[in-house]
Amino acid sequence: MDKLYNMSVFAKVVEMGSFTAVANHLSTTVGNISRAVTTLEEGLNARLIQRSTRRLVVTDVGHRFYDRCVAILGDVERAEAEAGHATISPRGVLRVHAVPGLGRTLVTRAAMAYRQEYPDVSVDLLLSQRMPNLLEEQLDVGIVIARALPDSTYVSQKIGVSHCILAASPAYLKQHPPVQTPEDLARHDCVLLSTVDYAPDEWHLESADGTFTHCPPGAHFGVNDMDAMATALRDGAGIGLLAGFSAIEDLRRGTLVRVLPGYYTNQRNVYALYPSRQFVDAKIKLFVDALKLHVGAQLAGYAAELGIAAQEAG
């Protein structure tokens, strides 16, 4: 930074033609201005300005160096302005990670709405079933579903809540004994869901009447993706857990039927994670706002439709 300062002082001397004029302009002493130019000359091992008691004369080397200084200082000024502007106006590439079930629909739609409002931002959306490493993968935002977040240096904002419900195809339910109580699940084929926050071997269900834990016997099919789970259930694989956002369209169409309608899994929070609280780019802040508006509101609507809206405040 000293070198940049000295270069800016030298450029001012060339432009103003006087150490005294520059000293007054920068509210410093003539000695400080002289030392800045001398330090540059010593580092370059070249004379930039010939001094006399009456005038300053810029040497040929000094003129060439001045042109370089002006270009370099201009680049620095533009870089500083661009970096500072990033916290005010969204632009550039926004790299986002999301779990697939949420990412394929709700996050994608939120990203499209966001780009409609902020077309100077390009969104790069990565979907995978894991907890992302934002720093190593150079990600701006990670969207995860978890009962509680592990300790980390990331900043987190809650954007909504999610529950899983039990579902099966009408054909499967027609061919098998009715499910009237949680204990009846023991007589059915159970499709296992294994994701970051759901263990496949225990279903923790709750309702207005209390809680129930079901340990599915040896299942014939398990999967770690909500959309694949929905496909298996539609094809009659058995009864399985589906997040409300993955089940809602099938339930509306009747291609899936809710099993034990009064029961659902305990609440999972949907979080947006980003690396730092300081100097947050506008593109990140505004995208998190878009997630709250589009994803959070949609999740709340699904919960209400499924009859579990009371859990939203929890």
Wavefront OBJ file of the C-alpha trace (Angstrom):
o trace
v 0.000 0.000 0.000
v 2.950 2.397 0.646
v 4.053 1.961 -2.938
v 0.562 2.760 -4.237
v 0.437 5.831 -2.019
v 3.854 6.962 -3.237
v 2.766 6.408 -6.838
v -0.359 8.514 -6.283
v 1.755 11.280 -4.717
v 4.183 11.205 -7.656
v 1.279 11.412 -10.132
v -0.126 14.416 -8.269
v 3.298 16.119 -8.362
v 3.496 15.647 -12.136
v -0.041 16.978 -12.585
v 0.242 19.916 -10.178
v 3.900 20.780 -10.882
v 4.800 21.550 -7.264
v 5.597 19.691 -4.043
v 3.998 22.546 -2.110
v 0.764 22.416 -4.091
v 0.476 18.642 -3.545
v 1.277 18.983 0.171
v -1.520 21.547 0.550
v -3.903 19.363 -1.473
v -3.205 16.307 0.711
v -2.981 18.252 3.984
v 0.565 17.098 4.681
v 4.083 18.531 4.617
v 6.395 19.232 1.704
v 8.917 16.910 3.362
v 6.475 14.010 3.253
v 5.769 14.609 -0.427
v 9.478 14.780 -1.203
v 10.143 11.553 0.730
v 7.393 9.724 -1.176
v 8.951 10.620 -4.525
v 12.503 9.881 -3.302
v 11.407 6.466 -2.021
v 10.007 5.613 -5.443
v 13.223 6.745 -7.150
v 15.373 4.699 -4.790
v 13.251 1.612 -5.389
v 13.404 2.100 -9.163
v 17.041 3.215 -9.149
v 16.025 5.966 -11.544
v 15.488 9.742 -11.398
v 11.832 10.641 -11.966
v 11.944 14.364 -11.274
v 14.844 16.819 -11.508
v 14.576 19.335 -8.655
v 15.921 22.847 -8.443
v 15.099 25.770 -6.184
v 12.876 27.290 -8.853
v 11.227 24.424 -10.749
v 10.592 20.688 -11.132
v 11.328 18.896 -14.386
v 9.911 15.429 -15.062
v 12.486 13.184 -16.747
v 11.768 10.922 -19.722
v 11.723 7.958 -17.338
v 9.408 9.958 -15.094
v 6.947 10.598 -17.937
v 6.838 6.922 -18.873
v 6.458 5.929 -15.223
v 3.695 8.516 -14.782
v 1.677 6.957 -17.631
v 2.000 3.546 -15.965
v 1.048 4.984 -12.589
v -2.112 6.583 -13.972
v -3.184 3.279 -15.559
v -2.427 1.240 -12.417
v -4.103 3.702 -10.055
v -7.139 3.790 -12.330
v -7.372 -0.020 -12.225
v -7.118 0.012 -8.428
v -9.823 2.678 -8.156
v -12.152 0.709 -10.428
v -11.463 -2.531 -8.533
v -12.253 -0.829 -5.210
v -15.439 0.665 -6.610
v -16.543 -2.679 -8.035
v -15.825 -4.526 -4.794
v -17.653 -1.910 -2.739
v -20.562 -1.899 -5.192
v -20.958 -5.668 -4.762
v -22.445 -5.125 -1.307
v -25.035 -2.742 -2.777
v -25.973 -4.012 -6.230
v -26.298 -7.735 -7.093
v -24.217 -8.913 -10.025
v -21.911 -11.750 -11.070
v -22.289 -15.501 -10.552
v -24.184 -16.893 -7.541
v -23.190 -20.495 -6.748
v -25.887 -22.321 -4.773
v -26.066 -25.838 -3.317
v -29.379 -27.462 -2.357
v -30.708 -30.896 -1.460
v -32.343 -32.400 -4.571
v -35.962 -32.721 -3.424
v -36.156 -29.076 -2.445
v -33.826 -27.882 -5.173
v -35.560 -29.379 -8.212
v -38.760 -27.436 -7.662
v -38.940 -24.772 -4.958
v -35.337 -23.531 -5.056
v -35.274 -23.565 -8.860
v -38.471 -21.533 -9.000
v -37.097 -19.114 -6.400
v -33.913 -18.752 -8.482
v -35.949 -17.996 -11.616
v -37.981 -15.341 -9.776
v -34.751 -13.903 -8.378
v -33.191 -13.658 -11.847
v -36.282 -11.927 -13.176
v -35.669 -9.191 -10.622
v -31.860 -9.187 -10.801
v -30.837 -10.149 -14.362
v -27.184 -9.158 -13.780
v -26.773 -12.264 -11.595
v -26.233 -15.724 -13.095
v -27.268 -18.605 -10.815
v -25.272 -21.853 -10.791
v -27.370 -24.411 -8.858
v -25.740 -27.645 -7.630
v -27.968 -30.430 -6.265
v -26.665 -33.226 -4.024
v -27.741 -35.091 -0.911
v -25.089 -33.936 1.556
v -23.979 -31.080 3.757
v -21.943 -28.753 1.511
v -18.512 -27.325 2.288
v -19.093 -23.761 1.171
v -15.484 -22.603 1.360
v -13.788 -25.579 -0.291
v -16.402 -25.738 -3.055
v -16.503 -21.941 -3.512
v -20.248 -21.834 -2.900
v -22.123 -18.653 -2.004
v -25.231 -20.238 -0.452
v -26.095 -23.735 0.798
v -29.705 -24.800 1.435
v -30.123 -27.709 3.842
v -32.898 -29.412 5.800
v -31.992 -30.347 9.366
v -33.486 -30.624 12.828
v -30.435 -28.726 14.124
v -27.322 -27.488 12.368
v -23.893 -28.815 13.352
v -21.484 -26.310 14.844
v -19.757 -24.387 12.090
v -18.483 -20.951 11.195
v -21.248 -20.515 8.620
v -23.974 -17.938 9.009
v -27.438 -19.530 8.909
v -30.880 -18.116 8.319
v -34.043 -20.156 8.718
v -36.211 -19.863 5.625
v -38.973 -22.328 6.475
v -39.914 -25.703 7.946
v -40.632 -29.126 6.470
v -42.334 -32.325 7.625
v -42.589 -35.786 6.116
v -45.867 -37.656 5.859
v -46.628 -41.320 5.115
v -47.927 -42.146 1.637
v -48.653 -45.095 -0.636
v -50.354 -45.719 -3.976
v -54.097 -46.442 -4.111
v -53.320 -49.785 -5.767
v -51.001 -50.867 -2.945
v -53.499 -49.900 -0.253
v -56.309 -51.730 -2.068
v -54.298 -54.952 -2.101
v -53.134 -54.857 1.533
v -54.722 -54.659 4.976
v -55.988 -51.226 6.070
v -53.713 -48.984 8.129
v -55.785 -47.559 10.962
v -53.182 -47.241 13.711
v -49.385 -46.841 13.693
v -49.070 -50.433 14.922
v -50.601 -51.612 11.630
v -47.443 -50.481 9.802
v -45.716 -53.648 11.016
v -47.824 -55.672 8.539
v -46.799 -53.619 5.507
v -43.941 -53.211 3.079
v -42.069 -50.067 4.097
v -39.859 -48.179 1.659
v -36.881 -46.693 3.483
v -35.773 -43.096 3.095
v -32.159 -42.345 4.009
v -31.086 -38.704 3.752
v -28.758 -36.400 5.677
v -31.326 -35.907 8.434
v -33.478 -39.054 8.219
v -32.260 -42.418 9.512
v -33.931 -45.213 7.496
v -34.419 -47.655 10.374
v -36.643 -45.497 12.608
v -39.747 -43.486 11.811
v -40.456 -40.933 14.539
v -44.062 -39.897 14.075
v -46.147 -37.433 16.011
v -49.800 -36.405 16.082
v -52.304 -34.641 18.272
v -52.616 -37.918 20.221
v -48.898 -38.269 20.941
v -45.750 -39.720 19.380
v -44.938 -43.114 17.895
v -41.698 -44.718 16.730
v -41.864 -47.397 14.063
v -38.840 -49.511 13.174
v -39.572 -50.870 9.701
v -38.699 -54.560 9.293
v -36.278 -55.542 6.540
v -37.425 -53.502 3.586
v -37.050 -54.529 -0.043
v -36.207 -51.033 -1.279
v -34.490 -47.956 0.138
v -33.454 -44.665 -1.438
v -31.853 -41.361 -0.465
v -33.817 -39.099 -2.832
v -37.376 -37.821 -2.401
v -38.278 -37.920 -6.102
v -37.074 -41.513 -6.421
v -39.076 -42.361 -3.312
v -42.206 -40.860 -4.872
v -41.674 -42.922 -8.031
v -41.303 -46.145 -6.022
v -44.447 -45.401 -4.027
v -46.478 -44.606 -7.152
v -45.378 -47.957 -8.567
v -46.750 -49.773 -5.524
v -43.531 -50.480 -3.615
v -45.237 -49.947 -0.257
v -45.583 -47.213 2.345
v -42.877 -44.587 2.739
v -42.009 -41.166 4.104
v -42.228 -38.220 1.753
v -41.584 -34.563 2.457
v -44.677 -32.452 1.991
v -43.062 -30.567 -0.907
v -42.404 -33.857 -2.718
v -45.777 -35.467 -1.956
v -48.198 -32.588 -2.490
v -48.746 -32.872 -6.262
v -49.251 -36.660 -6.133
v -51.692 -36.257 -3.254
v -53.635 -33.642 -5.213
v -53.774 -35.862 -8.301
v -54.628 -38.977 -6.311
v -51.610 -40.914 -7.600
v -50.587 -41.200 -3.934
v -52.762 -41.405 -0.829
v -51.790 -40.241 2.609
v -51.464 -43.032 5.184
v -52.353 -42.250 8.818
v -53.339 -38.652 7.936
v -53.012 -37.439 11.506
v -49.334 -38.396 11.727
v -46.211 -36.684 10.423
v -42.532 -36.566 11.297
v -41.219 -33.957 13.690
v -40.239 -30.633 12.234
v -37.115 -30.106 10.141
v -35.895 -26.579 9.549
v -34.850 -25.366 6.131
v -31.738 -23.202 6.424
v -29.813 -20.986 4.052
v -26.102 -21.030 4.881
v -23.426 -18.617 3.705
v -19.769 -18.286 4.659
v -19.481 -14.957 6.485
v -21.517 -12.266 8.214
v -19.132 -9.471 7.173
v -19.225 -7.719 3.793
v -21.986 -9.967 2.444
v -22.521 -9.488 -1.289
v -25.869 -8.035 -2.273
v -26.425 -11.041 -4.535
v -26.328 -13.323 -1.455
v -28.465 -11.150 0.824
v -31.144 -10.678 -1.799
v -31.158 -14.366 -2.760
v -31.742 -15.359 0.872
v -34.626 -12.879 0.933
v -36.002 -14.511 -2.224
v -35.760 -17.944 -0.593
v -37.765 -16.730 2.409
v -40.375 -15.197 0.143
v -40.783 -18.045 -2.342
v -39.608 -21.224 -0.597
v -40.638 -20.349 2.955
v -44.119 -19.205 1.970
v -44.675 -22.262 -0.228
v -43.628 -24.633 2.558
v -46.029 -22.912 4.945
v -48.813 -23.325 2.387
v -48.085 -27.046 2.001
v -48.107 -27.497 5.785
v -51.501 -25.822 6.000
v -52.875 -28.012 3.217
v -51.599 -31.122 4.987
v -53.155 -30.066 8.258
v -49.916 -29.461 10.131
v -49.750 -25.672 9.910
v -49.752 -25.381 13.687
v -46.190 -26.706 13.687
v -44.993 -23.809 11.536
v -44.451 -21.558 14.506
v -42.373 -24.140 16.282
l 1 2 3 4 5 6 7 8 9 10 11 12 13 14 15 16 17 18 19 20 21 22 23 24 25 26 27 28 29 30 31 32 33 34 35 36 37 38 39 40 41 42 43 44 45 46 47 48 49 50 51 52 53 54 55 56 57 58 59 60 61 62 63 64 65 66 67 68 69 70 71 72 73 74 75 76 77 78 79 80 81 82 83 84 85 86 87 88 89 90 91 92 93 94 95 96 97 98 99 100 101 102 103 104 105 106 107 108 109 110 111 112 113 114 115 116 117 118 119 120 121 122 123 124 125 126 127 128 129 130 131 132 133 134 135 136 137 138 139 140 141 142 143 144 145 146 147 148 149 150 151 152 153 154 155 156 157 158 159 160 161 162 163 164 165 166 167 168 169 170 171 172 173 174 175 176 177 178 179 180 181 182 183 184 185 186 187 188 189 190 191 192 193 194 195 196 197 198 199 200 201 202 203 204 205 206 207 208 209 210 211 212 213 214 215 216 217 218 219 220 221 222 223 224 225 226 227 228 229 230 231 232 233 234 235 236 237 238 239 240 241 242 243 244 245 246 247 248 249 250 251 252 253 254 255 256 257 258 259 260 261 262 263 264 265 266 267 268 269 270 271 272 273 274 275 276 277 278 279 280 281 282 283 284 285 286 287 288 289 290 291 292 293 294 295 296 297 298 299 300 301 302 303 304 305 306 307 308 309 310 311 312 313 314
